[in-house]
Amino acid sequence: MTNMKKDSPYELLRTKDIIAILDGDTKYGKYKFSDGTELQIMMPYLSGPDLCGLSTLFGLPATYSWGGVTLSRWQYLDNLMIHCIEENRCSDLLAYLFDKKQFSKMLSGHEVDEINTAYDQITKSIIQEINGVLFFGGNELAIVGKQFIVRPIGSTVTVEVPKIKTIDREYIKRISARALDDV
């Protein structure tokens, strides 16, 4: 591991407390829906096989051996985080873990507006809990645009966007064509 990767701010997420949050082991209170049902505030639980599949998805092949010698869930996620730090993909991993689709089993059966409200509240609470662990080191987990970053508390991060030299008819036609291609 190079010094640059070793000094990655994402290394701060490799504590047992934060990994327990991310793998769905740690629970925080309850969220109450308008119909009276309650939901535990937590990340979706990741089983050993789930973590092996996630590792493989991110380019770190892992298999789960039923009844044999396996790693703990904590070790699987820690190994994946090390791999993502080395590959500069920690933000991608966090974006995947926090994606609304990952919460579908927990949130299904409710109206769309309620699902969105519950998802926003749950993910905000979880990020605050992670920041509670990072706080005493002077750091925080923040979402800037669609990127998850670990930064010193209160610092600002700028996201570079391509500079447009000229906005003319040709530029607008190219943007329109790209938008149609994307659709």
N, C-alpha and C positions, 0 to 999 in steps of 0.2 A: 504494500500500500504506500503510495507516495505521500510526502508531507502535506501536499495540497489537499488530498482526500482525507488524510488523517485529521487535518484541522477543519474539516467541514463542519459547519454549524449543525448539520443534521445528526452528527455524532451525539448531540445532547438528547436526542430522542431515544437513545438506546438504553435508557434506564429501565429497570424492571417495572417501576411504577407506570411509566408511559407505555411500555409494551403491553402491560396488563390492561390498559385502557384501550389500546388499538386492537387487541385480539378479542375483545368482548368479555373479559373477565371482571372488569370493574363496573359497578352499577352506581348510579347517582339519582336518587329520588324517582319520582314518577311523573309522567306527563298524562294529563287527563283530557280525554276527548269530550266533545259536547254531548255525546250519547251516554256519558258516564263511565265508559271503559277506560282502563288505565294501561299505560305502557311504561316499562322500565326504561329510564334514560341510560343508554349504553350503546356502544358500537355493536354491530351484528357479531354474534359469536362465531369465531373461526375455529373449526375443528382441525385436527391434525391433517386429515386429507384435504380440507379446504386450503390450509396453509401450503401444502405441497403443490396443489394446483396453482395457487397464486405465485409461488416461487417459480414454477415452470413457466407461467405466463410472462414473468419478468426476466426470463433468461437464465434462471438458476435451477436446473433440473433437480427435483427432489421427489422421493417416493416415500410412501407411508407403508410400513410393514405391520400388518395386523398380527398381534400376538408375538411379534419379534422385538428386537431391540430398536427402539425409535427415539428420536429426540423429543424433548418436551415441546409444547406449543410455543413457549417462550423462546426456545432455542431456534425453532424454525423461523419465527418472525425476526429474531435478531440476526440470523444468517442472511435473511432476505434484505434486511436494512443495510447490512454491511455491503452486500452486493450492489444495492441501489446507490449507496454512497460512492462506491468505486466507479459505477457506471454513470454517475450524475443523473440518477432517475428517482431520487427521493420524492421530489415534488409530484412526479407521475404516480408513485406508489400511494402517497397520501391522497391525491385526487381520486384514485381508484377506490381506496378504502372509504372515503367520505362521499362517494358518488351516491346519488339518490337511489339508483338501482340496487345498491347493496342493502338498502333498508326496506326493500319491497316486501319481504316476508313479515317484517315488524309492523309496517304501516298499511298493508292492504286491508280492504274491507271498510274503508272510510271514504268520504267525499274528497275530491281533488283539492279543494281549498284547505281542508283540514289536514290532508297528507302534507301539503306544502308547509303549512304552519308548524305542524309537529316536527317535520324534518328540519326546518330552520331552527326551531327551539332546541332540539336534541343535539344537532351538530354544533350550535353555538355553545351549549352547555359543556359538551365534550372538549371543545377547543379551550374554553375557559379553565377546565380542569387540567388539561395539559399545560396551559400557561401558569397555573398555580404551582406545578412542579418546576417549571423553568424559571419562575419569577426570582427566586433567591440567587440565581446565577446571573440575573440581569438580562434575561432573554425572553422571547415570546415567539409563538407560532402564529403567523399571520397569513392571510390570503390576499394576495395582490393580483388583481385580474383573475386568472385561473391558476395561478402558481401558489403553492404552499411554500413559505419560506420561514426559516428560523433566523431571527434578527435580534440585535440588542433592543431592549425596550425603548420605545419612543423614536427610534431611528426611522428614516424614510428610505424607501427603496424605489428607484425609478425603473420603469420598464421601458426599454428602448423600442421605438416603433420606426419603421422605415420612413425616411423623409421624402415627401413628394416635392419634386422640383417644379413641375408645371401641371396645372389642371387645365387641360384643353379637351377638345372634342374627342381626340384619339384616346386619351386617358380614360374618359368616361365610357367610351365604347368598350375598352379592354376590361374595365371593372364590371360592366354590365355582362359581358361575355363570361367572365370568371364566375359571376354570381349565378348565371344560368347553368353553367357546368356543374357548380356545387350542388344546385338544386337537383 
